[in-house]
Amino acid sequence: MNIQFQRRLDRLLGTFICWLFSIFFRKDAGTSIQSNPKNLLVILLSEMGSLVLAYPMFEFIGRKYPGVSIHVLLLDQNREILELIDVVPLRNILTVRNTSLIRMLLDTFRVLVKIRESRIDTVIDCELFSRVSAIYSFLSGAKIRAGFHPYTQEGLFRGEFINRPVLYNPYHHISHQFITLAEAIGSETIPKAKRLPVSDKLRVSPLKISEAEIENALRRFRRDFPEIADKKLVFLYAGGGLLPIRAWPLKNFCTVAGDLIHHGYAVGVIGLEEDKSLAKEIFEKCSNNNCIDLTGYTKSIRELMMIFYFASLLITNDGGPGHFAAMTPIPAIILYGPETPLLYGPLGFNSFSFHVPLSCSPCLTAYNHRNSPCDGDNICLKSISPQEVLEKAYEMLEG
C-alpha cells in the first residue's frame, strides 16, 4: 500500500477503532493485574533498522523474565532481519503483508488466531503512536498491554486501553525507550518505569556467520569483480528508501566517489534494484573501472552483510544499511538530517554520524507519522559538505 494511504487509514479509521475499544476497556482497569509474563508478544511494524535498535530490549526481557516465551509481530518484508538478530524462535515470528489492504486484513485475521492460540498474556507495542499496532494489542486478548502514551503531551490518540502506558521521551535514544516499555510491565509508578537509562552504550550482537561462509562470499566477489581485487573497498549507499527526504544530494556522493578513486580506493554503490539509476549516475561521473555497481547484486540482507566483512568503510544515508553495519566489523559514516542520531544512532562502536541540527531538524518525528513538512529542500543534509565527509573517511580508512 502507498505510505500516504496507510497514514490516512491509520488516522481516520484507526482513530475511530481506538475510540470504540476505549469504551469497553479503560487503561486503569488492568493496573492491578499481576505481572509475570509467560507468553509475551512484541509488536514492531517499523523499518528494519528499528528491529536492530530493539535488540537490547529483547536481551532485557530475557534477563528480567527468564523462561518467558517471546513472540514478535512484524511486517513480512522485515522478517529476514529479525531472523538474523536471532532473538526469538522462528516458530514465534508472526508476519502481515502491507502490499494491499485485502492482504493485510486476511493476514491480520490469521495472526490474531495464532496469537489467541498462543495464549499471549502480555504485549509490548513498540510503535510510536501508530494506531494499527494498538489495535493489534487490544485484539490479542492479553491482560497486560505496554505501549507509548501521550499523557499530557499533544500526542496522537491511541485509545485508553494501554494499561502499562509509557511516556514517550523525544530526548532519549529509542533503544532506551524500548527497554522502558519492557520495564513498564511490572512498574507501579506514574508515569510507568521511572528508570535511569544505563550509561553504557548499548550494542547489538554480531552476525552469526562462519569464516568459511565469508571466504566463499569473498571468492565469488573477486571472481565477479577482478579489477578491484587488490584495492581497499568503500561502499556508498545513496538511496533514501521509503523516505527520499533522508537522502544526501547525489552530486555529493559523486564527488566523494571520485575523490576516493583518485586516492587509490575502489568504490561500490550498494542498494536495491530500484537504486540502479543512482548507481548509474555515480558510475558515469567517475568513469573509472574502480567504481562498481552493486545495486541488486546481493539478494538478501544476509548477503549484503557478508560483503560488509571484506570492505573498509560504508558511507550511507540514514536507514537500514547503517544499522546492519553495526552487526559486522565494517566502520560506517552515517548521514542524518530529517532524523537525529540522538534518537536513532546505530548500536555500534565503529561508526560516525554527521548531523546539522537546524531549527527544523529533526522533522520526521513520532508526532507526524514521519511525514516531513519539508518542501524537499533538505538543507540539513545539504549543509554536510563532501569535503568534511571525505576528511572523516580518510581518517577512518587510514587509522
BATI-730658 format. One record per residue (C-alpha): x, y, z; residue in three letters; residue number from 1. Coordinates in steps of 0.1 Angstrom, whole numbers, plus 5000, padded with zeros to 4 digits. Example, Ala and Ser with C-alpha at 12.3 -4.5 7.8 and 13.67 -1.06 7.14 Angstrom:
x = 5123; y = 4955; z = 5078; residu = ALA; num = 1
x = 5137; y = 4989; z = 5071; residu = SER; num = 2
! end
This chain:
x = 5000; y = 5000; z = 5000; residu = MET; num = 1
x = 5011; y = 5036; z = 4994; residu = ASN; num = 2
x = 5026; y = 5051; z = 5025; residu = ILE; num = 3
x = 5003; y = 5081; z = 5023; residu = GLN; num = 4
x = 4973; y = 5059; z = 5021; residu = PHE; num = 5
x = 4985; y = 5040; z = 5052; residu = GLN; num = 6
x = 4988; y = 5072; z = 5071; residu = ARG; num = 7
x = 4953; y = 5084; z = 5062; residu = ARG; num = 8
x = 4938; y = 5050; z = 5070; residu = LEU; num = 9
x = 4956; y = 5049; z = 5104; residu = ASP; num = 10
x = 4945; y = 5085; z = 5112; residu = ARG; num = 11
x = 4908; y = 5082; z = 5101; residu = LEU; num = 12
x = 4898; y = 5046; z = 5106; residu = LEU; num = 13
x = 4924; y = 5038; z = 5133; residu = GLY; num = 14
x = 4913; y = 5067; z = 5155; residu = THR; num = 15
x = 4876; y = 5056; z = 5154; residu = PHE; num = 16
x = 4885; y = 5020; z = 5162; residu = ILE; num = 17
x = 4907; y = 5030; z = 5191; residu = CYS; num = 18
x = 4879; y = 5053; z = 5205; residu = TRP; num = 19
x = 4855; y = 5024; z = 5202; residu = LEU; num = 20
x = 4877; y = 5000; z = 5220; residu = PHE; num = 21
x = 4883; y = 5026; z = 5247; residu = SER; num = 22
x = 4846; y = 5025; z = 5256; residu = ILE; num = 23
x = 4849; y = 4988; z = 5267; residu = PHE; num = 24
x = 4883; y = 4989; z = 5284; residu = PHE; num = 25
x = 4900; y = 5018; z = 5302; residu = ARG; num = 26
x = 4937; y = 5018; z = 5309; residu = LYS; num = 27
x = 4932; y = 5019; z = 5347; residu = ASP; num = 28
x = 4912; y = 4986; z = 5345; residu = ALA; num = 29
x = 4942; y = 4964; z = 5344; residu = GLY; num = 30
x = 4967; y = 4982; z = 5366; residu = THR; num = 31
x = 4963; y = 4957; z = 5395; residu = SER; num = 32
x = 4969; y = 4926; z = 5373; residu = ILE; num = 33
x = 4999; y = 4905; z = 5384; residu = GLN; num = 34
x = 5028; y = 4910; z = 5360; residu = SER; num = 35
x = 5046; y = 4877; z = 5355; residu = ASN; num = 36
x = 5045; y = 4871; z = 5317; residu = PRO; num = 37
x = 5046; y = 4836; z = 5304; residu = LYS; num = 38
x = 5038; y = 4843; z = 5267; residu = ASN; num = 39
x = 5048; y = 4878; z = 5255; residu = LEU; num = 40
x = 5042; y = 4895; z = 5222; residu = LEU; num = 41
x = 5063; y = 4923; z = 5208; residu = VAL; num = 42
x = 5047; y = 4944; z = 5181; residu = ILE; num = 43
x = 5072; y = 4962; z = 5158; residu = LEU; num = 44
x = 5059; y = 4972; z = 5124; residu = LEU; num = 45
x = 5085; y = 4998; z = 5116; residu = SER; num = 46
x = 5115; y = 4997; z = 5093; residu = GLU; num = 47
x = 5142; y = 4970; z = 5095; residu = MET; num = 48
x = 5166; y = 4994; z = 5114; residu = GLY; num = 49
x = 5142; y = 4996; z = 5143; residu = SER; num = 50
x = 5144; y = 4958; z = 5148; residu = LEU; num = 51
x = 5182; y = 4961; z = 5152; residu = VAL; num = 52
x = 5176; y = 4990; z = 5176; residu = LEU; num = 53
x = 5152; y = 4968; z = 5196; residu = ALA; num = 54
x = 5179; y = 4942; z = 5203; residu = TYR; num = 55
x = 5188; y = 4954; z = 5238; residu = PRO; num = 56
x = 5151; y = 4953; z = 5248; residu = MET; num = 57
x = 5150; y = 4916; z = 5238; residu = PHE; num = 58
x = 5181; y = 4910; z = 5259; residu = GLU; num = 59
x = 5165; y = 4929; z = 5288; residu = PHE; num = 60
x = 5133; y = 4908; z = 5286; residu = ILE; num = 61
x = 5153; y = 4876; z = 5286; residu = GLY; num = 62
x = 5172; y = 4886; z = 5318; residu = ARG; num = 63
x = 5142; y = 4900; z = 5337; residu = LYS; num = 64
x = 5117; y = 4872; z = 5328; residu = TYR; num = 65
x = 5138; y = 4840; z = 5322; residu = PRO; num = 66
x = 5117; y = 4813; z = 5307; residu = GLY; num = 67
x = 5092; y = 4837; z = 5290; residu = VAL; num = 68
x = 5082; y = 4827; z = 5255; residu = SER; num = 69
x = 5087; y = 4857; z = 5232; residu = ILE; num = 70
x = 5067; y = 4862; z = 5201; residu = HIS; num = 71
x = 5071; y = 4890; z = 5175; residu = VAL; num = 72
x = 5046; y = 4905; z = 5151; residu = LEU; num = 73
x = 5061; y = 4925; z = 5122; residu = LEU; num = 74
x = 5057; y = 4932; z = 5085; residu = LEU; num = 75
x = 5066; y = 4903; z = 5062; residu = ASP; num = 76
x = 5093; y = 4922; z = 5044; residu = GLN; num = 77
x = 5112; y = 4927; z = 5077; residu = ASN; num = 78
x = 5112; y = 4891; z = 5087; residu = ARG; num = 79
x = 5148; y = 4884; z = 5075; residu = GLU; num = 80
x = 5165; y = 4909; z = 5098; residu = ILE; num = 81
x = 5146; y = 4896; z = 5128; residu = LEU; num = 82
x = 5159; y = 4861; z = 5119; residu = GLU; num = 83
x = 5194; y = 4875; z = 5116; residu = LEU; num = 84
x = 5194; y = 4891; z = 5150; residu = ILE; num = 85
x = 5182; y = 4858; z = 5164; residu = ASP; num = 86
x = 5162; y = 4868; z = 5194; residu = VAL; num = 87
x = 5131; y = 4846; z = 5191; residu = VAL; num = 88
x = 5124; y = 4811; z = 5178; residu = PRO; num = 89
x = 5114; y = 4810; z = 5141; residu = LEU; num = 90
x = 5081; y = 4794; z = 5150; residu = ARG; num = 91
x = 5072; y = 4825; z = 5171; residu = ASN; num = 92
x = 5076; y = 4850; z = 5143; residu = ILE; num = 93
x = 5042; y = 4863; z = 5130; residu = LEU; num = 94
x = 5040; y = 4885; z = 5099; residu = THR; num = 95
x = 5015; y = 4906; z = 5080; residu = VAL; num = 96
x = 5018; y = 4919; z = 5044; residu = ARG; num = 97
x = 5010; y = 4955; z = 5037; residu = ASN; num = 98
x = 5012; y = 4953; z = 4999; residu = THR; num = 99
x = 4974; y = 4957; z = 4998; residu = SER; num = 100
x = 4945; y = 4963; z = 5022; residu = LEU; num = 101
x = 4929; y = 4930; z = 5014; residu = ILE; num = 102
x = 4961; y = 4910; z = 5021; residu = ARG; num = 103
x = 4967; y = 4929; z = 5053; residu = MET; num = 104
x = 4932; y = 4922; z = 5066; residu = LEU; num = 105
x = 4935; y = 4885; z = 5057; residu = LEU; num = 106
x = 4969; y = 4883; z = 5074; residu = ASP; num = 107
x = 4955; y = 4901; z = 5104; residu = THR; num = 108
x = 4928; y = 4875; z = 5109; residu = PHE; num = 109
x = 4954; y = 4847; z = 5106; residu = ARG; num = 110
x = 4979; y = 4862; z = 5131; residu = VAL; num = 111
x = 4951; y = 4870; z = 5156; residu = LEU; num = 112
x = 4940; y = 4834; z = 5156; residu = VAL; num = 113
x = 4976; y = 4823; z = 5161; residu = LYS; num = 114
x = 4981; y = 4849; z = 5189; residu = ILE; num = 115
x = 4949; y = 4837; z = 5207; residu = ARG; num = 116
x = 4961; y = 4800; z = 5203; residu = GLU; num = 117
x = 4995; y = 4810; z = 5219; residu = SER; num = 118
x = 4977; y = 4824; z = 5249; residu = ARG; num = 119
x = 4995; y = 4857; z = 5249; residu = ILE; num = 120
x = 4992; y = 4874; z = 5283; residu = ASP; num = 121
x = 5015; y = 4904; z = 5277; residu = THR; num = 122
x = 5020; y = 4927; z = 5248; residu = VAL; num = 123
x = 5048; y = 4953; z = 5242; residu = ILE; num = 124
x = 5037; y = 4977; z = 5215; residu = ASP; num = 125
x = 5069; y = 4994; z = 5202; residu = CYS; num = 126
x = 5053; y = 5016; z = 5177; residu = GLU; num = 127
x = 5054; y = 5054; z = 5181; residu = LEU; num = 128
x = 5017; y = 5064; z = 5182; residu = PHE; num = 129
x = 5006; y = 5044; z = 5151; residu = SER; num = 130
x = 4971; y = 5031; z = 5159; residu = ARG; num = 131
x = 4972; y = 4998; z = 5139; residu = VAL; num = 132
x = 4997; y = 4983; z = 5164; residu = SER; num = 133
x = 4975; y = 4995; z = 5194; residu = ALA; num = 134
x = 4945; y = 4977; z = 5177; residu = ILE; num = 135
x = 4965; y = 4945; z = 5174; residu = TYR; num = 136
x = 4975; y = 4949; z = 5211; residu = SER; num = 137
x = 4938; y = 4951; z = 5221; residu = PHE; num = 138
x = 4927; y = 4923; z = 5199; residu = LEU; num = 139
x = 4954; y = 4900; z = 5212; residu = SER; num = 140
x = 4934; y = 4893; z = 5243; residu = GLY; num = 141
x = 4964; y = 4900; z = 5265; residu = ALA; num = 142
x = 4957; y = 4912; z = 5301; residu = LYS; num = 143
x = 4988; y = 4934; z = 5302; residu = ILE; num = 144
x = 4995; y = 4959; z = 5273; residu = ARG; num = 145
x = 5025; y = 4982; z = 5274; residu = ALA; num = 146
x = 5029; y = 5010; z = 5248; residu = GLY; num = 147
x = 5037; y = 5047; z = 5244; residu = PHE; num = 148
x = 5011; y = 5071; z = 5256; residu = HIS; num = 149
x = 5009; y = 5109; z = 5253; residu = PRO; num = 150
x = 4998; y = 5116; z = 5289; residu = TYR; num = 151
x = 4997; y = 5154; z = 5290; residu = THR; num = 152
x = 5015; y = 5158; z = 5256; residu = GLN; num = 153
x = 4998; y = 5167; z = 5224; residu = GLU; num = 154
x = 5005; y = 5132; z = 5211; residu = GLY; num = 155
x = 4984; y = 5111; z = 5187; residu = LEU; num = 156
x = 4953; y = 5095; z = 5202; residu = PHE; num = 157
x = 4957; y = 5057; z = 5205; residu = ARG; num = 158
x = 4928; y = 5049; z = 5228; residu = GLY; num = 159
x = 4927; y = 5045; z = 5266; residu = GLU; num = 160
x = 4932; y = 5007; z = 5268; residu = PHE; num = 161
x = 4970; y = 5006; z = 5272; residu = ILE; num = 162
x = 4973; y = 4996; z = 5309; residu = ASN; num = 163
x = 5011; y = 5000; z = 5311; residu = ARG; num = 164
x = 5013; y = 5034; z = 5294; residu = PRO; num = 165
x = 5048; y = 5048; z = 5289; residu = VAL; num = 166
x = 5056; y = 5084; z = 5284; residu = LEU; num = 167
x = 5073; y = 5089; z = 5250; residu = TYR; num = 168
x = 5105; y = 5108; z = 5256; residu = ASN; num = 169
x = 5119; y = 5125; z = 5224; residu = PRO; num = 170
x = 5152; y = 5132; z = 5242; residu = TYR; num = 171
x = 5162; y = 5095; z = 5248; residu = HIS; num = 172
x = 5176; y = 5071; z = 5223; residu = HIS; num = 173
x = 5148; y = 5048; z = 5210; residu = ILE; num = 174
x = 5167; y = 5017; z = 5222; residu = SER; num = 175
x = 5165; y = 5030; z = 5258; residu = HIS; num = 176
x = 5128; y = 5037; z = 5253; residu = GLN; num = 177
x = 5122; y = 5002; z = 5241; residu = PHE; num = 178
x = 5137; y = 4989; z = 5273; residu = ILE; num = 179
x = 5115; y = 5013; z = 5293; residu = THR; num = 180
x = 5085; y = 4996; z = 5276; residu = LEU; num = 181
x = 5097; y = 4962; z = 5289; residu = ALA; num = 182
x = 5104; y = 4977; z = 5324; residu = GLU; num = 183
x = 5068; y = 4991; z = 5325; residu = ALA; num = 184
x = 5053; y = 4956; z = 5326; residu = ILE; num = 185
x = 5059; y = 4954; z = 5363; residu = GLY; num = 186
x = 5061; y = 4991; z = 5372; residu = SER; num = 187
x = 5038; y = 5008; z = 5397; residu = GLU; num = 188
x = 5049; y = 5044; z = 5392; residu = THR; num = 189
x = 5030; y = 5071; z = 5373; residu = ILE; num = 190
x = 5041; y = 5075; z = 5346; residu = PRO; num = 191
x = 5054; y = 5040; z = 5343; residu = LYS; num = 192
x = 5090; y = 5029; z = 5346; residu = ALA; num = 193
x = 5107; y = 5059; z = 5361; residu = LYS; num = 194
x = 5142; y = 5044; z = 5354; residu = ARG; num = 195
x = 5176; y = 5059; z = 5348; residu = LEU; num = 196
x = 5189; y = 5047; z = 5314; residu = PRO; num = 197
x = 5222; y = 5028; z = 5317; residu = VAL; num = 198
x = 5252; y = 5050; z = 5309; residu = SER; num = 199
x = 5270; y = 5023; z = 5290; residu = ASP; num = 200
x = 5265; y = 5024; z = 5252; residu = LYS; num = 201
x = 5240; y = 4998; z = 5241; residu = LEU; num = 202
x = 5251; y = 4974; z = 5214; residu = ARG; num = 203
x = 5238; y = 4947; z = 5191; residu = VAL; num = 204
x = 5251; y = 4912; z = 5188; residu = SER; num = 205
x = 5274; y = 4904; z = 5159; residu = PRO; num = 206
x = 5260; y = 4885; z = 5129; residu = LEU; num = 207
x = 5264; y = 4847; z = 5134; residu = LYS; num = 208
x = 5284; y = 4838; z = 5104; residu = ILE; num = 209
x = 5312; y = 4813; z = 5098; residu = SER; num = 210
x = 5347; y = 4821; z = 5084; residu = GLU; num = 211
x = 5340; y = 4796; z = 5056; residu = ALA; num = 212
x = 5309; y = 4815; z = 5046; residu = GLU; num = 213
x = 5327; y = 4848; z = 5044; residu = ILE; num = 214
x = 5356; y = 4832; z = 5024; residu = GLU; num = 215
x = 5331; y = 4818; z = 4999; residu = ASN; num = 216
x = 5314; y = 4852; z = 4995; residu = ALA; num = 217
x = 5349; y = 4868; z = 4990; residu = LEU; num = 218
x = 5359; y = 4843; z = 4963; residu = ARG; num = 219
x = 5326; y = 4849; z = 4945; residu = ARG; num = 220
x = 5331; y = 4887; z = 4948; residu = PHE; num = 221
x = 5366; y = 4886; z = 4935; residu = ARG; num = 222
x = 5355; y = 4864; z = 4906; residu = ARG; num = 223
x = 5328; y = 4889; z = 4897; residu = ASP; num = 224
x = 5349; y = 4920; z = 4901; residu = PHE; num = 225
x = 5386; y = 4910; z = 4895; residu = PRO; num = 226
x = 5395; y = 4946; z = 4886; residu = GLU; num = 227
x = 5393; y = 4958; z = 4922; residu = ILE; num = 228
x = 5407; y = 4927; z = 4939; residu = ALA; num = 229
x = 5438; y = 4944; z = 4952; residu = ASP; num = 230
x = 5422; y = 4976; z = 4964; residu = LYS; num = 231
x = 5406; y = 4988; z = 4996; residu = LYS; num = 232
x = 5369; y = 4990; z = 4990; residu = LEU; num = 233
x = 5344; y = 5017; z = 5002; residu = VAL; num = 234
x = 5307; y = 5011; z = 4999; residu = PHE; num = 235
x = 5282; y = 5040; z = 4992; residu = LEU; num = 236
x = 5245; y = 5038; z = 4998; residu = TYR; num = 237
x = 5229; y = 5068; z = 4981; residu = ALA; num = 238
x = 5192; y = 5057; z = 4983; residu = GLY; num = 239
x = 5166; y = 5072; z = 5006; residu = GLY; num = 240
x = 5143; y = 5041; z = 5007; residu = GLY; num = 241
x = 5107; y = 5050; z = 5016; residu = LEU; num = 242
x = 5117; y = 5085; z = 5027; residu = LEU; num = 243
x = 5136; y = 5102; z = 4999; residu = PRO; num = 244
x = 5139; y = 5133; z = 5021; residu = ILE; num = 245
x = 5167; y = 5114; z = 5040; residu = ARG; num = 246
x = 5190; y = 5112; z = 5010; residu = ALA; num = 247
x = 5222; y = 5133; z = 5008; residu = TRP; num = 248
x = 5224; y = 5150; z = 4974; residu = PRO; num = 249
x = 5236; y = 5126; z = 4948; residu = LEU; num = 250
x = 5262; y = 5150; z = 4934; residu = LYS; num = 251
x = 5279; y = 5148; z = 4968; residu = ASN; num = 252
x = 5281; y = 5111; z = 4966; residu = PHE; num = 253
x = 5296; y = 5115; z = 4931; residu = CYS; num = 254
x = 5322; y = 5139; z = 4945; residu = THR; num = 255
x = 5331; y = 5115; z = 4973; residu = VAL; num = 256
x = 5333; y = 5086; z = 4949; residu = ALA; num = 257
x = 5356; y = 5104; z = 4925; residu = GLY; num = 258
x = 5380; y = 5116; z = 4953; residu = ASP; num = 259
x = 5382; y = 5081; z = 4968; residu = LEU; num = 260
x = 5391; y = 5066; z = 4934; residu = ILE; num = 261
x = 5416; y = 5094; z = 4928; residu = HIS; num = 262
x = 5433; y = 5083; z = 4961; residu = HIS; num = 263
x = 5435; y = 5047; z = 4951; residu = GLY; num = 264
x = 5404; y = 5032; z = 4966; residu = TYR; num = 265
x = 5377; y = 5012; z = 4949; residu = ALA; num = 266
x = 5340; y = 5023; z = 4953; residu = VAL; num = 267
x = 5310; y = 5000; z = 4953; residu = GLY; num = 268
x = 5275; y = 5015; z = 4951; residu = VAL; num = 269
x = 5251; y = 4993; z = 4970; residu = ILE; num = 270
x = 5213; y = 4993; z = 4971; residu = GLY; num = 271
x = 5182; y = 4976; z = 4958; residu = LEU; num = 272
x = 5174; y = 4970; z = 4921; residu = GLU; num = 273
x = 5154; y = 5002; z = 4920; residu = GLU; num = 274
x = 5185; y = 5022; z = 4930; residu = ASP; num = 275
x = 5203; y = 5014; z = 4897; residu = LYS; num = 276
x = 5196; y = 5049; z = 4883; residu = SER; num = 277
x = 5216; y = 5064; z = 4913; residu = LEU; num = 278
x = 5244; y = 5039; z = 4907; residu = ALA; num = 279
x = 5245; y = 5047; z = 4870; residu = LYS; num = 280
x = 5249; y = 5084; z = 4876; residu = GLU; num = 281
x = 5277; y = 5079; z = 4901; residu = ILE; num = 282
x = 5294; y = 5054; z = 4877; residu = PHE; num = 283
x = 5291; y = 5078; z = 4848; residu = GLU; num = 284
x = 5305; y = 5107; z = 4868; residu = LYS; num = 285
x = 5335; y = 5087; z = 4879; residu = CYS; num = 286
x = 5341; y = 5070; z = 4845; residu = SER; num = 287
x = 5366; y = 5046; z = 4861; residu = ASN; num = 288
x = 5368; y = 5008; z = 4864; residu = ASN; num = 289
x = 5374; y = 5012; z = 4901; residu = ASN; num = 290
x = 5337; y = 5022; z = 4906; residu = CYS; num = 291
x = 5314; y = 4992; z = 4905; residu = ILE; num = 292
x = 5276; y = 4989; z = 4906; residu = ASP; num = 293
x = 5264; y = 4966; z = 4933; residu = LEU; num = 294
x = 5227; y = 4976; z = 4933; residu = THR; num = 295
x = 5207; y = 4944; z = 4932; residu = GLY; num = 296
x = 5239; y = 4923; z = 4935; residu = TYR; num = 297
x = 5230; y = 4910; z = 4969; residu = THR; num = 298
x = 5197; y = 4891; z = 4970; residu = LYS; num = 299
x = 5192; y = 4892; z = 5008; residu = SER; num = 300
x = 5202; y = 4912; z = 5038; residu = ILE; num = 301
x = 5225; y = 4884; z = 5049; residu = ARG; num = 302
x = 5244; y = 4886; z = 5016; residu = GLU; num = 303
x = 5247; y = 4923; z = 5019; residu = LEU; num = 304
x = 5261; y = 4919; z = 5054; residu = MET; num = 305
x = 5285; y = 4893; z = 5042; residu = MET; num = 306
x = 5302; y = 4917; z = 5017; residu = ILE; num = 307
x = 5305; y = 4942; z = 5046; residu = PHE; num = 308
x = 5331; y = 4918; z = 5060; residu = TYR; num = 309
x = 5356; y = 4925; z = 5033; residu = PHE; num = 310
x = 5351; y = 4962; z = 5028; residu = ALA; num = 311
x = 5370; y = 4990; z = 5046; residu = SER; num = 312
x = 5342; y = 5016; z = 5050; residu = LEU; num = 313
x = 5305; y = 5023; z = 5045; residu = LEU; num = 314
x = 5292; y = 5058; z = 5037; residu = ILE; num = 315
x = 5254; y = 5058; z = 5039; residu = THR; num = 316
x = 5223; y = 5078; z = 5042; residu = ASN; num = 317
x = 5202; y = 5072; z = 5074; residu = ASP; num = 318
x = 5185; y = 5039; z = 5070; residu = GLY; num = 319
x = 5189; y = 5001; z = 5073; residu = GLY; num = 320
x = 5225; y = 4997; z = 5060; residu = PRO; num = 321
x = 5240; y = 5018; z = 5088; residu = GLY; num = 322
x = 5222; y = 4996; z = 5114; residu = HIS; num = 323
x = 5232; y = 4964; z = 5096; residu = PHE; num = 324
x = 5268; y = 4975; z = 5096; residu = ALA; num = 325
x = 5268; y = 4976; z = 5134; residu = ALA; num = 326
x = 5265; y = 4938; z = 5133; residu = MET; num = 327
x = 5296; y = 4935; z = 5112; residu = THR; num = 328
x = 5332; y = 4948; z = 5115; residu = PRO; num = 329
x = 5329; y = 4975; z = 5088; residu = ILE; num = 330
x = 5332; y = 5011; z = 5101; residu = PRO; num = 331
x = 5304; y = 5034; z = 5089; residu = ALA; num = 332
x = 5298; y = 5071; z = 5083; residu = ILE; num = 333
x = 5260; y = 5078; z = 5085; residu = ILE; num = 334
x = 5244; y = 5110; z = 5072; residu = LEU; num = 335
x = 5215; y = 5123; z = 5093; residu = TYR; num = 336
x = 5192; y = 5153; z = 5087; residu = GLY; num = 337
x = 5154; y = 5148; z = 5089; residu = PRO; num = 338
x = 5161; y = 5124; z = 5118; residu = GLU; num = 339
x = 5187; y = 5126; z = 5145; residu = THR; num = 340
x = 5214; y = 5101; z = 5157; residu = PRO; num = 341
x = 5205; y = 5112; z = 5193; residu = LEU; num = 342
x = 5173; y = 5091; z = 5189; residu = LEU; num = 343
x = 5182; y = 5067; z = 5161; residu = TYR; num = 344
x = 5220; y = 5064; z = 5161; residu = GLY; num = 345
x = 5234; y = 5029; z = 5154; residu = PRO; num = 346
x = 5242; y = 5004; z = 5182; residu = LEU; num = 347
x = 5279; y = 5001; z = 5173; residu = GLY; num = 348
x = 5313; y = 5014; z = 5184; residu = PHE; num = 349
x = 5327; y = 5018; z = 5149; residu = ASN; num = 350
x = 5306; y = 5045; z = 5133; residu = SER; num = 351
x = 5304; y = 5082; z = 5130; residu = PHE; num = 352
x = 5272; y = 5102; z = 5124; residu = SER; num = 353
x = 5270; y = 5136; z = 5107; residu = PHE; num = 354
x = 5241; y = 5158; z = 5117; residu = HIS; num = 355
x = 5235; y = 5195; z = 5113; residu = VAL; num = 356
x = 5208; y = 5204; z = 5139; residu = PRO; num = 357
x = 5189; y = 5231; z = 5121; residu = LEU; num = 358
x = 5159; y = 5248; z = 5137; residu = SER; num = 359
x = 5136; y = 5225; z = 5118; residu = CYS; num = 360
x = 5156; y = 5193; z = 5123; residu = SER; num = 361
x = 5147; y = 5166; z = 5131; residu = PRO; num = 362
x = 5114; y = 5169; z = 5112; residu = CYS; num = 363
x = 5105; y = 5132; z = 5110; residu = LEU; num = 364
x = 5090; y = 5125; z = 5144; residu = THR; num = 365
x = 5066; y = 5103; z = 5163; residu = ALA; num = 366
x = 5042; y = 5132; z = 5163; residu = TYR; num = 367
x = 5038; y = 5135; z = 5125; residu = ASN; num = 368
x = 5039; y = 5098; z = 5114; residu = HIS; num = 369
x = 5074; y = 5106; z = 5100; residu = ARG; num = 370
x = 5056; y = 5128; z = 5074; residu = ASN; num = 371
x = 5081; y = 5157; z = 5070; residu = SER; num = 372
x = 5067; y = 5192; z = 5063; residu = PRO; num = 373
x = 5099; y = 5199; z = 5043; residu = CYS; num = 374
x = 5093; y = 5210; z = 5007; residu = ASP; num = 375
x = 5121; y = 5187; z = 4996; residu = GLY; num = 376
x = 5149; y = 5213; z = 5001; residu = ASP; num = 377
x = 5167; y = 5192; z = 5028; residu = ASN; num = 378
x = 5192; y = 5219; z = 5038; residu = ILE; num = 379
x = 5200; y = 5198; z = 5069; residu = CYS; num = 380
x = 5217; y = 5173; z = 5046; residu = LEU; num = 381
x = 5229; y = 5197; z = 5020; residu = LYS; num = 382
x = 5248; y = 5215; z = 5048; residu = SER; num = 383
x = 5271; y = 5185; z = 5052; residu = ILE; num = 384
x = 5299; y = 5190; z = 5027; residu = SER; num = 385
x = 5316; y = 5163; z = 5007; residu = PRO; num = 386
x = 5349; y = 5177; z = 5020; residu = GLN; num = 387
x = 5341; y = 5170; z = 5056; residu = GLU; num = 388
x = 5328; y = 5136; z = 5048; residu = VAL; num = 389
x = 5360; y = 5128; z = 5029; residu = LEU; num = 390
x = 5381; y = 5141; z = 5057; residu = GLU; num = 391
x = 5364; y = 5118; z = 5082; residu = LYS; num = 392
x = 5365; y = 5089; z = 5057; residu = ALA; num = 393
x = 5403; y = 5091; z = 5052; residu = TYR; num = 394
x = 5408; y = 5094; z = 5089; residu = GLU; num = 395
x = 5388; y = 5061; z = 5094; residu = MET; num = 396
x = 5404; y = 5044; z = 5064; residu = LEU; num = 397
x = 5440; y = 5052; z = 5073; residu = GLU; num = 398
x = 5435; y = 5049; z = 5111; residu = GLY; num = 399
! end
